[in-house]
Amino acid sequence: MMRQFKIIVEKHPDGYVAYPLGLKGVVVGEGDTYEEALSDVKSAIRFHVEAFGKEVLDVEPPVLEAFVAETRVNV
């Protein structure tokens, strides 16, 4: 079964971190490049579903869109 996920990819000084939205549990991929992190998170999603079952896909309501925003906070 093919399923589409929205993936957040963050660039850090030491590489990239990627994680999916709309999935129960914690799934993270990483890599030295954007492509490596995306490939790693795809593998991590497959493993997560195999390990915990397709119930991890049953997230309601589903994520329709994802946005990245920036704001200032006085702390």
Secondary structure, DSSP 8 states (H G I E B T S, - for coil): ------EEEEEETTEEEEEESS-SS---EEESSHHHHHHHHHHHHHHHHHHH-GGGG--SS--------------
